[in-house]
Amino acid sequence: MSQQELSLVGKHLQSRATRSHSFESSPWSEALDLIRDRPDAIYFGDGAPATEVQPIARLQEAALKAWADASGNLGYGELAGYAPLRELILERMQVRGIRAGAGDIMVTNGSQQGIDLIARLMLDPGDPILVEGPTYIGAMQTFDAYEIDYVVIPMDDEGIDVAALDARLDAMDRKPKLLYTIPAFQNPTGTSISLARREALLDLAERRHLLILEDDPYGELWYGSPPAPALRADHPAVVYLGSFSKTIAPGLRVGWMVPPPEMMDLLAMAKEATDIHSNRIATRTVYHAAEGFLDGHVAMLREFYGARRDVLIEGLTASMPPEIEWNVPDGGFFIWLRLPEAVSANEMLVTAARHDVAYLPGSWFYPLGDVRTNELRLSFSSLPVDRIREGAKRLGHAATDFLRNEECS
Amino acid sequence: MSQQELSLVGKHLQSRATRSHSFESSPWSEALDLIRDRPDAIYFGDGAPATEVQPIARLQEAALKAWADASGNLGYGELAGYAPLRELILERMQVRGIRAGAGDIMVTNGSQQGIDLIARLMLDPGDPILVEGPTYIGAMQTFDAYEIDYVVIPMDDEGIDVAALDARLDAMDRKPKLLYTIPAFQNPTGTSISLARREALLDLAERRHLLILEDDPYGELWYGSPPAPALRADHPAVVYLGSFSKTIAPGLRVGWMVPPPEMMDLLAMAKEATDIHSNRIATRTVYHAAEGFLDGHVAMLREFYGARRDVLIEGLTASMPPEIEWNVPDGGFFIWLRLPEAVSANEMLVTAARHDVAYLPGSWFYPLGDVRTNELRLSFSSLPVDRIREGAKRLGHAATDFLRNEECS
């Protein structure tokens, strides 16, 4: 291709959509770049589920069943997903307190597509939306493409600060279109909403007619006692998002949404306009894998991830300098660390990389302009316990070095 | 749920995104509604591929291979798709004249998602885009969600009218962001662009710096001689969309795009923001199914669909009143009929339904406001030959009745 031709396409790109400026960088690559030439580095940045517990044999059997039933099911169809899978999801939703009809469930390509479909339905450019500070990077990636304005509500160890939310809403001229929240074992903080806080949030949502987008990929993965029921259980204006990515496997891209019933037809048409419908064999495979198996599998996952969490907590307790604090999450994949107020986790990352360990700086989990820099996220989901143990040790050395240098500089 | 609660959600829906008004109805259901209580009706509206030729046994074998290789491939990953599948696509693209690198190919959830990703990248609300009149309904469904303005360029039996396009561009204040075109065996008309017209279009695109979105789901399904090479073969500013929906099966939702290389990174981030990536087993399954098999399968499909086309043409020739005209497409799934200028195909559909036969009125394939009403689309892809034969007979009776009544009224 000649230079002239290149610049021809370049000209088109100059006039591309305003939203597309959010496609200019990937949020995931930077920390990895720091350790790319360090083969022994331990990366606490990967929040993916562990590959060791993917139920591959079960999925292989399930795929056989799905394919045995493929005839007549390989055409266009099933916009809302395979009916038996929706029934199965419906039944499983009761664990989270949700009573809905199977017709109220739509299967999506992972819960990420659920975020996208709700954004499509609800969000015009310039609309304000409420998010927790910090919040899930992938959700911001989707919201960014809708050119919305973020309004960041702080969190504490009981979840989103509802009093702050209330005050912030009082101060706003424009009513926000929705609140995006991860009430159980939040990504990135690991925090779960307390029962009292949940009550207050639902009360506020009713009083102020606030639409809630509830993202719940970790709700079943608790390592002590289960989290509070889903918000969707007790409020009609909640869109609930669920996922099999953490309980079965992310590579199959199967999740679901439970929107208010009045939204279902619009969301189905939004989905049709996006990719027509989901892969019909994937939904059957997940159904056959989950049916009569997933409860037991999830019980095993609780032991498995609970052990990883325990090892990381032990390691941090043994290695980290006393100025650094963290929570002990009751579930999910993440632990959130706080450095002293003036210390930058972004800068400490360079030191950490030199110690062959890396994490995601907390600042990445805030929309631009509302950033706190003294926090960081550790994922314990995808690392074997010996690597977690060794990683915590390295992180302790790195933090000790870094804080000492900070003092001396 | 109480009435009060319903109205609470209703209030949220009142303030939904402007684009969402395009989600209020499905374009596909109306013709079906007319014949829903007529179990013997023959529906020429379904443009889906035939279920009889889905290579299910081959896919079952392929799925076994894909699942045997699943370990390590069920996590997040492969944003642009399974590398061997991209290589295979690359090689197959040579049949359409396209020489690209495997890195220039991105696998999508059917080519519908390709349309959506390009719209995401390029289109702001109010942007003008060029479409053929008539054009594919599903593409308009996607574009509608981007709140663009359609500029409709007429077609004739050589494809899009490039002189009309040129004149229209002269008359426009704002440069359109792209031209959406289906150059080979177009949906809905079955028309293919002639070599001379193709030359003229590429010349215009270069002269006027016009970005082209080339949708090519039928390019390999020719029943006489192959169509002109893809536009992407000879112009850098073409985004090519391909699909396995018509050559393997639509229910797997696997297609691809070949954008200009400069667009790839932005499109990948657009995809990540939508659903992270595609199902990794589906892309492996399609790879193993296609590898060493698809050429032979496509050759069989040409015979199979060619025979269906022939039967429909014979049936129309034998049954239709002389005032009605149609083309004989060299490939694809569709035949386009023209009634006398003043006759409405929408009105004739009611008579047709009474004769237990239905089609899609041509007016549905134009954006609102640019509609011609004396045309209709017949799909021969999904009906067995005896049903096509009987359907043509019924349509002949219906048209004869309807035109006679038109004359008498």
HADDOCK unambig.tbl for C-alpha pairs under 7 A between the chains (distance, minus, plus):
assign (segid A and resid 5 and name CA) (segid B and resid 236 and name CA) 6.42 0.50 0.50
assign (segid A and resid 8 and name CA) (segid B and resid 209 and name CA) 6.81 0.50 0.50
assign (segid A and resid 9 and name CA) (segid B and resid 237 and name CA) 5.59 0.50 0.50
assign (segid A and resid 12 and name CA) (segid B and resid 211 and name CA) 7.00 0.50 0.50
assign (segid A and resid 16 and name CA) (segid B and resid 121 and name CA) 6.14 0.50 0.50
assign (segid A and resid 16 and name CA) (segid B and resid 122 and name CA) 4.27 0.50 0.50
assign (segid A and resid 16 and name CA) (segid B and resid 123 and name CA) 6.64 0.50 0.50
assign (segid A and resid 17 and name CA) (segid B and resid 121 and name CA) 5.67 0.50 0.50
assign (segid A and resid 17 and name CA) (segid B and resid 122 and name CA) 4.50 0.50 0.50
assign (segid A and resid 17 and name CA) (segid B and resid 123 and name CA) 4.90 0.50 0.50
assign (segid A and resid 17 and name CA) (segid B and resid 124 and name CA) 5.01 0.50 0.50
assign (segid A and resid 18 and name CA) (segid B and resid 124 and name CA) 6.66 0.50 0.50
assign (segid A and resid 20 and name CA) (segid B and resid 120 and name CA) 6.97 0.50 0.50
assign (segid A and resid 20 and name CA) (segid B and resid 121 and name CA) 5.25 0.50 0.50
assign (segid A and resid 23 and name CA) (segid B and resid 266 and name CA) 5.27 0.50 0.50
assign (segid A and resid 23 and name CA) (segid B and resid 269 and name CA) 4.98 0.50 0.50
assign (segid A and resid 23 and name CA) (segid B and resid 270 and name CA) 5.79 0.50 0.50
assign (segid A and resid 24 and name CA) (segid B and resid 266 and name CA) 6.07 0.50 0.50
assign (segid A and resid 26 and name CA) (segid B and resid 269 and name CA) 6.70 0.50 0.50
assign (segid A and resid 51 and name CA) (segid B and resid 72 and name CA) 6.82 0.50 0.50
assign (segid A and resid 51 and name CA) (segid B and resid 75 and name CA) 6.90 0.50 0.50
assign (segid A and resid 56 and name CA) (segid B and resid 71 and name CA) 6.98 0.50 0.50
assign (segid A and resid 60 and name CA) (segid B and resid 67 and name CA) 6.01 0.50 0.50
assign (segid A and resid 67 and name CA) (segid B and resid 60 and name CA) 6.01 0.50 0.50
assign (segid A and resid 71 and name CA) (segid B and resid 56 and name CA) 6.99 0.50 0.50
assign (segid A and resid 72 and name CA) (segid B and resid 51 and name CA) 6.83 0.50 0.50
assign (segid A and resid 73 and name CA) (segid B and resid 251 and name CA) 6.97 0.50 0.50
assign (segid A and resid 74 and name CA) (segid B and resid 249 and name CA) 5.81 0.50 0.50
assign (segid A and resid 74 and name CA) (segid B and resid 250 and name CA) 6.27 0.50 0.50
assign (segid A and resid 74 and name CA) (segid B and resid 251 and name CA) 4.23 0.50 0.50
assign (segid A and resid 74 and name CA) (segid B and resid 252 and name CA) 6.77 0.50 0.50
assign (segid A and resid 75 and name CA) (segid B and resid 51 and name CA) 6.92 0.50 0.50
assign (segid A and resid 75 and name CA) (segid B and resid 249 and name CA) 6.31 0.50 0.50
assign (segid A and resid 75 and name CA) (segid B and resid 250 and name CA) 5.26 0.50 0.50
assign (segid A and resid 75 and name CA) (segid B and resid 251 and name CA) 4.77 0.50 0.50
assign (segid A and resid 76 and name CA) (segid B and resid 250 and name CA) 5.76 0.50 0.50
assign (segid A and resid 76 and name CA) (segid B and resid 251 and name CA) 5.35 0.50 0.50
assign (segid A and resid 109 and name CA) (segid B and resid 275 and name CA) 6.08 0.50 0.50
assign (segid A and resid 110 and name CA) (segid B and resid 275 and name CA) 6.63 0.50 0.50
assign (segid A and resid 112 and name CA) (segid B and resid 274 and name CA) 6.70 0.50 0.50
assign (segid A and resid 112 and name CA) (segid B and resid 275 and name CA) 5.26 0.50 0.50
assign (segid A and resid 112 and name CA) (segid B and resid 276 and name CA) 6.95 0.50 0.50
assign (segid A and resid 113 and name CA) (segid B and resid 274 and name CA) 5.69 0.50 0.50
assign (segid A and resid 113 and name CA) (segid B and resid 275 and name CA) 4.78 0.50 0.50
assign (segid A and resid 116 and name CA) (segid B and resid 274 and name CA) 5.91 0.50 0.50
assign (segid A and resid 120 and name CA) (segid B and resid 20 and name CA) 6.97 0.50 0.50
assign (segid A and resid 121 and name CA) (segid B and resid 16 and name CA) 6.15 0.50 0.50
assign (segid A and resid 121 and name CA) (segid B and resid 17 and name CA) 5.67 0.50 0.50
assign (segid A and resid 121 and name CA) (segid B and resid 20 and name CA) 5.27 0.50 0.50
assign (segid A and resid 122 and name CA) (segid B and resid 16 and name CA) 4.28 0.50 0.50
assign (segid A and resid 122 and name CA) (segid B and resid 17 and name CA) 4.50 0.50 0.50
assign (segid A and resid 123 and name CA) (segid B and resid 16 and name CA) 6.64 0.50 0.50
assign (segid A and resid 123 and name CA) (segid B and resid 17 and name CA) 4.91 0.50 0.50
assign (segid A and resid 124 and name CA) (segid B and resid 17 and name CA) 5.02 0.50 0.50
assign (segid A and resid 124 and name CA) (segid B and resid 18 and name CA) 6.68 0.50 0.50
assign (segid A and resid 141 and name CA) (segid B and resid 273 and name CA) 5.41 0.50 0.50
assign (segid A and resid 142 and name CA) (segid B and resid 273 and name CA) 4.62 0.50 0.50
assign (segid A and resid 142 and name CA) (segid B and resid 274 and name CA) 6.43 0.50 0.50
assign (segid A and resid 209 and name CA) (segid B and resid 8 and name CA) 6.81 0.50 0.50
assign (segid A and resid 211 and name CA) (segid B and resid 12 and name CA) 7.00 0.50 0.50
assign (segid A and resid 236 and name CA) (segid B and resid 5 and name CA) 6.47 0.50 0.50
assign (segid A and resid 237 and name CA) (segid B and resid 9 and name CA) 5.57 0.50 0.50
assign (segid A and resid 249 and name CA) (segid B and resid 74 and name CA) 5.80 0.50 0.50
assign (segid A and resid 249 and name CA) (segid B and resid 75 and name CA) 6.30 0.50 0.50
assign (segid A and resid 250 and name CA) (segid B and resid 74 and name CA) 6.26 0.50 0.50
assign (segid A and resid 250 and name CA) (segid B and resid 75 and name CA) 5.25 0.50 0.50
assign (segid A and resid 250 and name CA) (segid B and resid 76 and name CA) 5.75 0.50 0.50
assign (segid A and resid 251 and name CA) (segid B and resid 73 and name CA) 6.97 0.50 0.50
assign (segid A and resid 251 and name CA) (segid B and resid 74 and name CA) 4.24 0.50 0.50
assign (segid A and resid 251 and name CA) (segid B and resid 75 and name CA) 4.77 0.50 0.50
assign (segid A and resid 251 and name CA) (segid B and resid 76 and name CA) 5.35 0.50 0.50
assign (segid A and resid 251 and name CA) (segid B and resid 279 and name CA) 5.69 0.50 0.50
assign (segid A and resid 251 and name CA) (segid B and resid 280 and name CA) 5.54 0.50 0.50
assign (segid A and resid 252 and name CA) (segid B and resid 74 and name CA) 6.77 0.50 0.50
assign (segid A and resid 252 and name CA) (segid B and resid 279 and name CA) 4.67 0.50 0.50
assign (segid A and resid 252 and name CA) (segid B and resid 280 and name CA) 6.27 0.50 0.50
assign (segid A and resid 252 and name CA) (segid B and resid 281 and name CA) 6.84 0.50 0.50
assign (segid A and resid 253 and name CA) (segid B and resid 278 and name CA) 6.78 0.50 0.50
assign (segid A and resid 253 and name CA) (segid B and resid 279 and name CA) 5.51 0.50 0.50
assign (segid A and resid 266 and name CA) (segid B and resid 23 and name CA) 5.29 0.50 0.50
assign (segid A and resid 266 and name CA) (segid B and resid 24 and name CA) 6.09 0.50 0.50
assign (segid A and resid 269 and name CA) (segid B and resid 23 and name CA) 5.00 0.50 0.50
assign (segid A and resid 269 and name CA) (segid B and resid 26 and name CA) 6.73 0.50 0.50
assign (segid A and resid 270 and name CA) (segid B and resid 23 and name CA) 5.79 0.50 0.50
assign (segid A and resid 273 and name CA) (segid B and resid 141 and name CA) 5.41 0.50 0.50
assign (segid A and resid 273 and name CA) (segid B and resid 142 and name CA) 4.63 0.50 0.50
assign (segid A and resid 274 and name CA) (segid B and resid 112 and name CA) 6.70 0.50 0.50
assign (segid A and resid 274 and name CA) (segid B and resid 113 and name CA) 5.70 0.50 0.50
assign (segid A and resid 274 and name CA) (segid B and resid 116 and name CA) 5.92 0.50 0.50
assign (segid A and resid 274 and name CA) (segid B and resid 142 and name CA) 6.44 0.50 0.50
assign (segid A and resid 275 and name CA) (segid B and resid 109 and name CA) 6.08 0.50 0.50
assign (segid A and resid 275 and name CA) (segid B and resid 110 and name CA) 6.65 0.50 0.50
assign (segid A and resid 275 and name CA) (segid B and resid 112 and name CA) 5.26 0.50 0.50
assign (segid A and resid 275 and name CA) (segid B and resid 113 and name CA) 4.79 0.50 0.50
assign (segid A and resid 276 and name CA) (segid B and resid 112 and name CA) 6.95 0.50 0.50
assign (segid A and resid 278 and name CA) (segid B and resid 253 and name CA) 6.81 0.50 0.50
assign (segid A and resid 279 and name CA) (segid B and resid 251 and name CA) 5.69 0.50 0.50
assign (segid A and resid 279 and name CA) (segid B and resid 252 and name CA) 4.66 0.50 0.50
assign (segid A and resid 279 and name CA) (segid B and resid 253 and name CA) 5.52 0.50 0.50
assign (segid A and resid 280 and name CA) (segid B and resid 251 and name CA) 5.54 0.50 0.50
assign (segid A and resid 280 and name CA) (segid B and resid 252 and name CA) 6.27 0.50 0.50
assign (segid A and resid 281 and name CA) (segid B and resid 252 and name CA) 6.85 0.50 0.50
